[in-house]
Amino acid sequence: MKKLYLIYSFCLFFIVFSCSKNNESNRTECGKAIIINKTQFMSIDTIKAVYIDSFTLNGNCLSLVIGYSGCNNGHEMDLITTNEVAESLPVQVTLKIRDNDPQECEAFFIQKYTFDLSPLAMILSSEAQARLLFSQVNREVLWDIDK
């Protein structure tokens, strides 16, 4: 019976450790890494859009002050794009923000989120700048790509 208990405990520990490790796998030194996935990008409901109050760029780190509605504060957000680039000078990349905990409440919260644009910088390796277009809120920012 003790052996069964030890095996069960080890399996439970392994599952818990594995899940917590996977949740952090897309975190970097400057926040959550941007997701480059066309399917996820297309599935975002633009009617339930978030509001971008302000943004700052520091190299490949994009900080956004995001407003959103819900029943409680602390929603997890993702920054998502596709690998499609609009050819212009500079090139243009469309971004969407996904609220991973959408709620039908009338309260409004504002929170700062930081995203790592390095995966996008690798796709745009031959470019010096890119115009980042936030389609949900009709805002844009010029990004000097950090190589």
Biotite code that builds the C-alpha atoms (Angstrom):
import biotite.structure as struc

atoms = struc.array([
    struc.Atom([0.000, 0.000, 0.000], chain_id="A", res_id=1, res_name="MET", atom_name="CA", element="C"),
    struc.Atom([2.887, 2.356, 0.790], chain_id="A", res_id=2, res_name="LYS", atom_name="CA", element="C"),
    struc.Atom([4.327, 1.790, -2.690], chain_id="A", res_id=3, res_name="LYS", atom_name="CA", element="C"),
    struc.Atom([1.010, 2.685, -4.277], chain_id="A", res_id=4, res_name="LEU", atom_name="CA", element="C"),
    struc.Atom([0.816, 5.844, -2.161], chain_id="A", res_id=5, res_name="TYR", atom_name="CA", element="C"),
    struc.Atom([4.367, 6.835, -3.168], chain_id="A", res_id=6, res_name="LEU", atom_name="CA", element="C"),
    struc.Atom([3.645, 6.253, -6.854], chain_id="A", res_id=7, res_name="ILE", atom_name="CA", element="C"),
    struc.Atom([0.419, 8.252, -6.602], chain_id="A", res_id=8, res_name="TYR", atom_name="CA", element="C"),
    struc.Atom([2.223, 11.116, -4.796], chain_id="A", res_id=9, res_name="SER", atom_name="CA", element="C"),
    struc.Atom([5.017, 11.158, -7.372], chain_id="A", res_id=10, res_name="PHE", atom_name="CA", element="C"),
    struc.Atom([2.504, 11.254, -10.267], chain_id="A", res_id=11, res_name="CYS", atom_name="CA", element="C"),
    struc.Atom([0.548, 14.070, -8.630], chain_id="A", res_id=12, res_name="LEU", atom_name="CA", element="C"),
    struc.Atom([3.752, 16.054, -8.033], chain_id="A", res_id=13, res_name="PHE", atom_name="CA", element="C"),
    struc.Atom([4.830, 15.509, -11.655], chain_id="A", res_id=14, res_name="PHE", atom_name="CA", element="C"),
    struc.Atom([1.444, 16.665, -13.013], chain_id="A", res_id=15, res_name="ILE", atom_name="CA", element="C"),
    struc.Atom([1.397, 19.802, -10.856], chain_id="A", res_id=16, res_name="VAL", atom_name="CA", element="C"),
    struc.Atom([5.009, 20.651, -11.706], chain_id="A", res_id=17, res_name="PHE", atom_name="CA", element="C"),
    struc.Atom([4.439, 20.076, -15.435], chain_id="A", res_id=18, res_name="SER", atom_name="CA", element="C"),
    struc.Atom([1.323, 22.277, -15.540], chain_id="A", res_id=19, res_name="CYS", atom_name="CA", element="C"),
    struc.Atom([2.976, 25.173, -13.747], chain_id="A", res_id=20, res_name="SER", atom_name="CA", element="C"),
    struc.Atom([6.006, 24.950, -16.031], chain_id="A", res_id=21, res_name="LYS", atom_name="CA", element="C"),
    struc.Atom([3.843, 24.992, -19.184], chain_id="A", res_id=22, res_name="ASN", atom_name="CA", element="C"),
    struc.Atom([1.922, 28.058, -18.001], chain_id="A", res_id=23, res_name="ASN", atom_name="CA", element="C"),
    struc.Atom([5.165, 30.013, -17.770], chain_id="A", res_id=24, res_name="GLU", atom_name="CA", element="C"),
    struc.Atom([6.696, 28.750, -21.031], chain_id="A", res_id=25, res_name="SER", atom_name="CA", element="C"),
    struc.Atom([5.732, 31.842, -23.011], chain_id="A", res_id=26, res_name="ASN", atom_name="CA", element="C"),
    struc.Atom([6.973, 34.327, -20.374], chain_id="A", res_id=27, res_name="ARG", atom_name="CA", element="C"),
    struc.Atom([10.182, 36.212, -21.026], chain_id="A", res_id=28, res_name="THR", atom_name="CA", element="C"),
    struc.Atom([12.178, 38.901, -19.276], chain_id="A", res_id=29, res_name="GLU", atom_name="CA", element="C"),
    struc.Atom([9.857, 41.597, -20.578], chain_id="A", res_id=30, res_name="CYS", atom_name="CA", element="C"),
    struc.Atom([6.557, 39.802, -20.120], chain_id="A", res_id=31, res_name="GLY", atom_name="CA", element="C"),
    struc.Atom([4.400, 37.401, -22.013], chain_id="A", res_id=32, res_name="LYS", atom_name="CA", element="C"),
    struc.Atom([5.622, 36.578, -25.531], chain_id="A", res_id=33, res_name="ALA", atom_name="CA", element="C"),
    struc.Atom([3.453, 37.655, -28.446], chain_id="A", res_id=34, res_name="ILE", atom_name="CA", element="C"),
    struc.Atom([1.494, 34.771, -29.987], chain_id="A", res_id=35, res_name="ILE", atom_name="CA", element="C"),
    struc.Atom([1.854, 34.338, -33.743], chain_id="A", res_id=36, res_name="ILE", atom_name="CA", element="C"),
    struc.Atom([-1.111, 32.202, -34.778], chain_id="A", res_id=37, res_name="ASN", atom_name="CA", element="C"),
    struc.Atom([-3.600, 32.982, -37.544], chain_id="A", res_id=38, res_name="LYS", atom_name="CA", element="C"),
    struc.Atom([-6.340, 30.678, -36.189], chain_id="A", res_id=39, res_name="THR", atom_name="CA", element="C"),
    struc.Atom([-6.263, 32.309, -32.756], chain_id="A", res_id=40, res_name="GLN", atom_name="CA", element="C"),
    struc.Atom([-6.052, 35.771, -34.327], chain_id="A", res_id=41, res_name="PHE", atom_name="CA", element="C"),
    struc.Atom([-9.133, 35.175, -36.485], chain_id="A", res_id=42, res_name="MET", atom_name="CA", element="C"),
    struc.Atom([-11.145, 33.769, -33.577], chain_id="A", res_id=43, res_name="SER", atom_name="CA", element="C"),
    struc.Atom([-10.946, 36.945, -31.471], chain_id="A", res_id=44, res_name="ILE", atom_name="CA", element="C"),
    struc.Atom([-14.321, 38.650, -31.192], chain_id="A", res_id=45, res_name="ASP", atom_name="CA", element="C"),
    struc.Atom([-13.692, 42.306, -32.034], chain_id="A", res_id=46, res_name="THR", atom_name="CA", element="C"),
    struc.Atom([-17.090, 43.317, -30.611], chain_id="A", res_id=47, res_name="ILE", atom_name="CA", element="C"),
    struc.Atom([-15.834, 42.505, -27.115], chain_id="A", res_id=48, res_name="LYS", atom_name="CA", element="C"),
    struc.Atom([-12.830, 44.725, -27.634], chain_id="A", res_id=49, res_name="ALA", atom_name="CA", element="C"),
    struc.Atom([-10.554, 46.098, -25.007], chain_id="A", res_id=50, res_name="VAL", atom_name="CA", element="C"),
    struc.Atom([-9.462, 49.712, -24.747], chain_id="A", res_id=51, res_name="TYR", atom_name="CA", element="C"),
    struc.Atom([-5.801, 50.735, -25.009], chain_id="A", res_id=52, res_name="ILE", atom_name="CA", element="C"),
    struc.Atom([-5.236, 53.738, -22.758], chain_id="A", res_id=53, res_name="ASP", atom_name="CA", element="C"),
    struc.Atom([-1.521, 54.103, -23.522], chain_id="A", res_id=54, res_name="SER", atom_name="CA", element="C"),
    struc.Atom([1.512, 52.191, -24.707], chain_id="A", res_id=55, res_name="PHE", atom_name="CA", element="C"),
    struc.Atom([5.283, 52.411, -24.485], chain_id="A", res_id=56, res_name="THR", atom_name="CA", element="C"),
    struc.Atom([8.011, 50.590, -26.357], chain_id="A", res_id=57, res_name="LEU", atom_name="CA", element="C"),
    struc.Atom([11.396, 49.769, -24.892], chain_id="A", res_id=58, res_name="ASN", atom_name="CA", element="C"),
    struc.Atom([13.297, 47.710, -27.451], chain_id="A", res_id=59, res_name="GLY", atom_name="CA", element="C"),
    struc.Atom([11.197, 44.607, -28.068], chain_id="A", res_id=60, res_name="ASN", atom_name="CA", element="C"),
    struc.Atom([9.123, 45.135, -24.910], chain_id="A", res_id=61, res_name="CYS", atom_name="CA", element="C"),
    struc.Atom([5.667, 46.593, -25.498], chain_id="A", res_id=62, res_name="LEU", atom_name="CA", element="C"),
    struc.Atom([3.814, 47.851, -22.425], chain_id="A", res_id=63, res_name="SER", atom_name="CA", element="C"),
    struc.Atom([0.097, 48.487, -22.793], chain_id="A", res_id=64, res_name="LEU", atom_name="CA", element="C"),
    struc.Atom([-2.294, 50.043, -20.321], chain_id="A", res_id=65, res_name="VAL", atom_name="CA", element="C"),
    struc.Atom([-5.473, 48.160, -21.158], chain_id="A", res_id=66, res_name="ILE", atom_name="CA", element="C"),
    struc.Atom([-9.014, 48.892, -20.074], chain_id="A", res_id=67, res_name="GLY", atom_name="CA", element="C"),
    struc.Atom([-11.597, 46.118, -20.065], chain_id="A", res_id=68, res_name="TYR", atom_name="CA", element="C"),
    struc.Atom([-14.970, 45.319, -18.579], chain_id="A", res_id=69, res_name="SER", atom_name="CA", element="C"),
    struc.Atom([-15.660, 42.450, -16.247], chain_id="A", res_id=70, res_name="GLY", atom_name="CA", element="C"),
    struc.Atom([-16.713, 41.363, -12.802], chain_id="A", res_id=71, res_name="CYS", atom_name="CA", element="C"),
    struc.Atom([-13.209, 41.397, -11.323], chain_id="A", res_id=72, res_name="ASN", atom_name="CA", element="C"),
    struc.Atom([-9.757, 42.790, -11.950], chain_id="A", res_id=73, res_name="ASN", atom_name="CA", element="C"),
    struc.Atom([-6.712, 40.819, -13.074], chain_id="A", res_id=74, res_name="GLY", atom_name="CA", element="C"),
    struc.Atom([-7.725, 39.328, -16.396], chain_id="A", res_id=75, res_name="HIS", atom_name="CA", element="C"),
    struc.Atom([-5.020, 37.509, -18.314], chain_id="A", res_id=76, res_name="GLU", atom_name="CA", element="C"),
    struc.Atom([-4.459, 39.039, -21.760], chain_id="A", res_id=77, res_name="MET", atom_name="CA", element="C"),
    struc.Atom([-2.678, 37.757, -24.861], chain_id="A", res_id=78, res_name="ASP", atom_name="CA", element="C"),
    struc.Atom([-1.238, 39.790, -27.723], chain_id="A", res_id=79, res_name="LEU", atom_name="CA", element="C"),
    struc.Atom([-1.802, 37.908, -30.972], chain_id="A", res_id=80, res_name="ILE", atom_name="CA", element="C"),
    struc.Atom([-0.851, 38.392, -34.611], chain_id="A", res_id=81, res_name="THR", atom_name="CA", element="C"),
    struc.Atom([-0.415, 36.326, -37.741], chain_id="A", res_id=82, res_name="THR", atom_name="CA", element="C"),
    struc.Atom([2.811, 35.971, -39.686], chain_id="A", res_id=83, res_name="ASN", atom_name="CA", element="C"),
    struc.Atom([1.300, 38.118, -42.439], chain_id="A", res_id=84, res_name="GLU", atom_name="CA", element="C"),
    struc.Atom([2.984, 41.452, -43.057], chain_id="A", res_id=85, res_name="VAL", atom_name="CA", element="C"),
    struc.Atom([1.539, 44.281, -45.130], chain_id="A", res_id=86, res_name="ALA", atom_name="CA", element="C"),
    struc.Atom([4.224, 45.542, -47.480], chain_id="A", res_id=87, res_name="GLU", atom_name="CA", element="C"),
    struc.Atom([4.660, 49.275, -47.069], chain_id="A", res_id=88, res_name="SER", atom_name="CA", element="C"),
    struc.Atom([7.324, 51.581, -45.752], chain_id="A", res_id=89, res_name="LEU", atom_name="CA", element="C"),
    struc.Atom([7.590, 50.646, -42.928], chain_id="A", res_id=90, res_name="PRO", atom_name="CA", element="C"),
    struc.Atom([5.870, 47.261, -43.004], chain_id="A", res_id=91, res_name="VAL", atom_name="CA", element="C"),
    struc.Atom([2.599, 46.902, -41.124], chain_id="A", res_id=92, res_name="GLN", atom_name="CA", element="C"),
    struc.Atom([1.573, 44.191, -38.681], chain_id="A", res_id=93, res_name="VAL", atom_name="CA", element="C"),
    struc.Atom([-1.956, 43.901, -37.310], chain_id="A", res_id=94, res_name="THR", atom_name="CA", element="C"),
    struc.Atom([-2.343, 42.930, -33.661], chain_id="A", res_id=95, res_name="LEU", atom_name="CA", element="C"),
    struc.Atom([-5.279, 41.923, -31.484], chain_id="A", res_id=96, res_name="LYS", atom_name="CA", element="C"),
    struc.Atom([-5.615, 41.631, -27.742], chain_id="A", res_id=97, res_name="ILE", atom_name="CA", element="C"),
    struc.Atom([-7.451, 38.629, -26.355], chain_id="A", res_id=98, res_name="ARG", atom_name="CA", element="C"),
    struc.Atom([-9.048, 38.763, -22.918], chain_id="A", res_id=99, res_name="ASP", atom_name="CA", element="C"),
    struc.Atom([-8.702, 35.205, -21.603], chain_id="A", res_id=100, res_name="ASN", atom_name="CA", element="C"),
    struc.Atom([-11.347, 35.775, -18.933], chain_id="A", res_id=101, res_name="ASP", atom_name="CA", element="C"),
    struc.Atom([-14.171, 37.722, -20.634], chain_id="A", res_id=102, res_name="PRO", atom_name="CA", element="C"),
    struc.Atom([-17.045, 38.555, -18.328], chain_id="A", res_id=103, res_name="GLN", atom_name="CA", element="C"),
    struc.Atom([-20.457, 40.153, -18.824], chain_id="A", res_id=104, res_name="GLU", atom_name="CA", element="C"),
    struc.Atom([-20.294, 42.764, -16.068], chain_id="A", res_id=105, res_name="CYS", atom_name="CA", element="C"),
    struc.Atom([-20.432, 46.534, -16.217], chain_id="A", res_id=106, res_name="GLU", atom_name="CA", element="C"),
    struc.Atom([-17.398, 47.240, -14.036], chain_id="A", res_id=107, res_name="ALA", atom_name="CA", element="C"),
    struc.Atom([-14.390, 48.684, -15.861], chain_id="A", res_id=108, res_name="PHE", atom_name="CA", element="C"),
    struc.Atom([-10.775, 47.997, -14.947], chain_id="A", res_id=109, res_name="PHE", atom_name="CA", element="C"),
    struc.Atom([-7.444, 49.359, -16.150], chain_id="A", res_id=110, res_name="ILE", atom_name="CA", element="C"),
    struc.Atom([-4.256, 47.329, -15.890], chain_id="A", res_id=111, res_name="GLN", atom_name="CA", element="C"),
    struc.Atom([-0.737, 47.407, -17.325], chain_id="A", res_id=112, res_name="LYS", atom_name="CA", element="C"),
    struc.Atom([0.470, 44.442, -19.391], chain_id="A", res_id=113, res_name="TYR", atom_name="CA", element="C"),
    struc.Atom([3.892, 43.901, -20.953], chain_id="A", res_id=114, res_name="THR", atom_name="CA", element="C"),
    struc.Atom([4.509, 41.767, -24.020], chain_id="A", res_id=115, res_name="PHE", atom_name="CA", element="C"),
    struc.Atom([7.727, 40.537, -25.620], chain_id="A", res_id=116, res_name="ASP", atom_name="CA", element="C"),
    struc.Atom([7.822, 41.230, -29.367], chain_id="A", res_id=117, res_name="LEU", atom_name="CA", element="C"),
    struc.Atom([11.005, 39.175, -29.973], chain_id="A", res_id=118, res_name="SER", atom_name="CA", element="C"),
    struc.Atom([9.189, 36.351, -31.838], chain_id="A", res_id=119, res_name="PRO", atom_name="CA", element="C"),
    struc.Atom([7.789, 38.979, -34.207], chain_id="A", res_id=120, res_name="LEU", atom_name="CA", element="C"),
    struc.Atom([11.232, 40.589, -34.545], chain_id="A", res_id=121, res_name="ALA", atom_name="CA", element="C"),
    struc.Atom([12.583, 37.251, -35.799], chain_id="A", res_id=122, res_name="MET", atom_name="CA", element="C"),
    struc.Atom([9.938, 37.195, -38.563], chain_id="A", res_id=123, res_name="ILE", atom_name="CA", element="C"),
    struc.Atom([10.761, 40.799, -39.477], chain_id="A", res_id=124, res_name="LEU", atom_name="CA", element="C"),
    struc.Atom([14.520, 40.234, -39.336], chain_id="A", res_id=125, res_name="SER", atom_name="CA", element="C"),
    struc.Atom([15.249, 42.241, -42.488], chain_id="A", res_id=126, res_name="SER", atom_name="CA", element="C"),
    struc.Atom([13.203, 45.261, -41.343], chain_id="A", res_id=127, res_name="GLU", atom_name="CA", element="C"),
    struc.Atom([14.386, 48.188, -39.227], chain_id="A", res_id=128, res_name="ALA", atom_name="CA", element="C"),
    struc.Atom([10.889, 49.391, -38.304], chain_id="A", res_id=129, res_name="GLN", atom_name="CA", element="C"),
    struc.Atom([7.311, 48.184, -38.309], chain_id="A", res_id=130, res_name="ALA", atom_name="CA", element="C"),
    struc.Atom([3.984, 49.890, -37.816], chain_id="A", res_id=131, res_name="ARG", atom_name="CA", element="C"),
    struc.Atom([1.964, 47.967, -35.238], chain_id="A", res_id=132, res_name="LEU", atom_name="CA", element="C"),
    struc.Atom([-1.764, 48.315, -35.891], chain_id="A", res_id=133, res_name="LEU", atom_name="CA", element="C"),
    struc.Atom([-4.231, 47.524, -33.102], chain_id="A", res_id=134, res_name="PHE", atom_name="CA", element="C"),
    struc.Atom([-7.304, 46.738, -35.181], chain_id="A", res_id=135, res_name="SER", atom_name="CA", element="C"),
    struc.Atom([-9.729, 46.504, -32.253], chain_id="A", res_id=136, res_name="GLN", atom_name="CA", element="C"),
    struc.Atom([-9.177, 50.077, -31.120], chain_id="A", res_id=137, res_name="VAL", atom_name="CA", element="C"),
    struc.Atom([-7.915, 51.815, -34.259], chain_id="A", res_id=138, res_name="ASN", atom_name="CA", element="C"),
    struc.Atom([-4.533, 52.746, -32.748], chain_id="A", res_id=139, res_name="ARG", atom_name="CA", element="C"),
    struc.Atom([-1.008, 52.276, -34.032], chain_id="A", res_id=140, res_name="GLU", atom_name="CA", element="C"),
    struc.Atom([2.576, 52.654, -32.894], chain_id="A", res_id=141, res_name="VAL", atom_name="CA", element="C"),
    struc.Atom([5.877, 52.791, -34.769], chain_id="A", res_id=142, res_name="LEU", atom_name="CA", element="C"),
    struc.Atom([8.295, 50.139, -33.534], chain_id="A", res_id=143, res_name="TRP", atom_name="CA", element="C"),
    struc.Atom([12.076, 50.353, -34.018], chain_id="A", res_id=144, res_name="ASP", atom_name="CA", element="C"),
    struc.Atom([12.854, 46.647, -34.162], chain_id="A", res_id=145, res_name="ILE", atom_name="CA", element="C"),
    struc.Atom([15.584, 45.573, -31.762], chain_id="A", res_id=146, res_name="ASP", atom_name="CA", element="C"),
    struc.Atom([17.770, 42.913, -33.418], chain_id="A", res_id=147, res_name="LYS", atom_name="CA", element="C"),
])
